[in-house]
Amino acid sequence: MRIELHLARDFVRSLHPPRFIYVVLFVIWGAFLTPHYNLYYLALELVALFLGLAICGYALDELKGRHLMTSFSDRHLKVRAAIGAVVGGVIGVYLSFLTTWWFLVCVALALFFAVAYNYETLGAHSLWAFCLSWGFFPVVGSTLLQAWPYFGLRELAVSCAFGSVAAVMGLFHIRAYGFRPCPVSKSCKELAHYKSIGPPWGGNESNFERVCHGMPCNLRLSIMAAKPIRTLAKHQLWTQTAILVALTAAIAAWRVLG
């Protein structure tokens, strides 16, 4: 029983909440920007997102650096990533068949960033890639899917505006909580300490390496090891997530019931 609970906990941690929740909310934003929406398309899009990002992308992220120190084997993570990419891609192609083949561009970009960003390859592990893939493209792609064949300049402008807001939120998210790619070598002696105290908000070691960038090594360690600092960071992140979820739920209820 303890083994099952441990594996379940590792699986939930590997989904990177609340970052994945943010992307889900941005997809919902895009869907409800259109006068007419299709809940069937939205449901399929969210399933594809879960498979492509949470199952495939975050498995590659864990495979690359073992940031969360889960008990999953390399083989398990590779199989999980392959299944997520293939099934998520098939759903994306199916949605393109139902609406427009232009949506295939969104599917291709989503798979590219899910693999390249999380596996830190092809130069895609960067600030601009995170903001585009995490905020901008989910909104624009969701609006394209829902608005077709009436997707025109007005829909493009509105979706780009809201997508830019989502991208800026991603930028502040990174700046506030340290989700920035870090060039610090894995041999850095600080990493052993970061792993011993554990990431407070479900992120990886680079969070700690960048939050107090520029401070002396011992001062950074003292600050990030302090329990009040770690608890405050965790509570702030989840509080902001809860507010965004409540706001999105209110908008969705207004659109569906209104």
N, C-alpha and C positions, 0 to 999 in steps of 0.2 A: 504493500500500500504506500509506503514511504517513497519507493522508487517511482510509482506512478505520479504521486504528488510532485516529486522533484522534477520529473520530465514535463508535467503540465506547467509548472512554474517557469521552467526554462523556455518552453514554447511561447508562453504569454510574453515573457521578457524579450524574446527574439522578434516579436511583432513591433517593437519599438513604440509602445504607447508613450506619450500622446501624439507623437509626430504623425503616425498613420491616421489618427483621428482627424487631424487638421486637413490632410489631403482628401479624406472622405467628405468633409464639410465643404471644401472648395469645389468638389465635383457637384455637390448638391446646389451650391450657389449658381454654378453655370447652368444647371438644368432649369432652375426657376427664374432665370433671367429672360426666358422666352415666354411669349403669350400663351403658347400651347406646348405642353410637355407630355411625355409618355413615361409613365411609371415603370412599364416593362423594360424600356430601354435603360432607364436609370438603374433598375435593379441589376440588369446584366452588366452594365458598366461598373457598378460597385463590386460585383463578383470578380470581374476581370481585373479591377484594381487590386483587390485583395490577393488574388493569385499572383499577379505580376510584381507587385511591390512587397507586400507582407510575406508571401510565401517564397517567391524567387529572390527579389532584391535583398531583403534583410538576411536571407540565408547566405547569400554571397558576401554580405557585409561581415557576418560572423565567421565565415570561412576564411576571409582575407586576413583578419587581425585577431580573431578570438576576443573581441572587445568585451563581450558579456560573460565570457568564460563559462558557456553552457557545456553540458555533458554530451551534446550531440557529436557523433563522429563526422569526419570529413565526408565519408561516403553518404551518410544521411543528408547532410547539407547539400551535396551535389545533386542527389536524386530529387530532393525537395525543390531546389532551384530549377531543375530541368522540367519537372512536372508543372510548376507554377508558370514558367515561361511559355510552355507549349499550350497548356489549356487556356491560360489567359489570352495568349495570342489568337487562338482559335475563336474564342468568344469575341475578340475585337474584330476579326475578319467577318464573323457572322453579323455583327452590328453594322459593319461597313456594307455588307450585302443588303441589309434591310433599309439602309438610309442612303449613304453616298460613299463612293470609293475614296473621297478626300479624307474620310475618317481614318483610312489606313495610314495616312501620314502621322496622325496622332498616336495610333497604335505602335508604329515603328519607333517614334520618338520616346514613347513611354517605355518600351522594352529596352531601347538603347540606354536610357538613363538609369533604368532599374538595374541593368547589368554593369554598365561602364562606371557609373558613379559609385555604386556600392562595392564593386570589386576594385575600385580605384585604378582604372585602366583607361587608355585612349585619351588621357588628359581631361576626363570628364569629372574628376573629383575636385570641384572648385566651388567658389562662392556663387558665381553666376549660374552654374549648372544646377546647384541646389535650389536657388530661387526660381529659376525657370521651370524645373521639373516638379518642384514641390508646390508651387503656387500658381504660376502663370498658365502653363499648359493644361492642368486639370480643369480650370475654369473655361478656357477657350474651347478645348476639345468637347467638353460636356455641352456647351452652348451650340456648337456646330452639330452635334448629334441630335439634339432636341429640336433645333430650329429648322433643320433641313426639310423641305426644299425652299424654305423662306429665309435662308441665311443670307443676308445682304450686308451692306455697309453699316447700317444701323446696328445690327446684331454683332457685327465684328467689332465696332467701336465700343459698344457697351461691354462685351465680353473682355476685350483688351483692357478696358479701364478697371474692371473688377479683378481681372487677372493680375494687373499691375499692383493693385492693393494687396492681393494675396502674396505676390512676390516680395513686396516691402515687408509684410508680416513675417515672411521667411527670413528676410535680412535681419530684422530686429530680434527674431527668435535666435538666430545664430549669435548675434552680438551680445544678447543678454545671457545666453546659457552656454556659449562656448561650442556650439556645434559647427566648428570650423575645421577644415582639414589641417592637420598639423604636420610640419616637416620634421618634428623631433624624432630622433632615431629610437627604435624599439630597445636599443641597448641602454638608453638613458636610465640612470639609477632611480629617477623619480618614479618611473613606471611601476616598479615593484611596490612602491608605497601606495600608489594610486589603486593598484589591484587589491592591495590588502584592505583598504578602507572602503572600496567599492564605489561605483558611481551613484550619486544620490538621486538622479532623476532618470535612470535607465539608459544613460548614454554610454559613451566609451571613454577611454583614457584621454583622448585628445580634448575632451571637454575641460578636464582639469588643467591640462598643459597650457590652454589658451585663455582660460578665464582670468587668470592673474598674470598674463603675459607681461614681461618686463620687470617683475618683482624679483628680488633675490630668491634663490631656490628654497632656502629654509623658511622664508616668510610665506611663500606660496603654499608650502606643505602645511604650515601651521594654520593658515586661513582655511584651506579646503578641508583639513581634518577636523575642524571645529564643528561639533554636532549642530549648534544653532544655525550656522551658515548653511550646512547641508540640508537641514530640515526646511529652512526658509526658502531655499531655491526650489526644492521639490514641491512645497505647498504653493508657491507663486505660479509655477508652471501648470499645475493641475487646476488651480483656481481660474487662470486665464482660459484654459481649455474648457472648463465647465461653463464659463460665461459665453464663449463662442458657440458651444453646443446648444445652449439655451436660446441664443439669438437665432441660430440657424433653424432650430426646431420651431420657433415661433413663426419665422418666415414661411417654412414649409407648411405648417398648419394653416396659415392664412391663405396660401396659394391653393391648397387642396380643398379646404373647407369653405373658402370665401367665394 
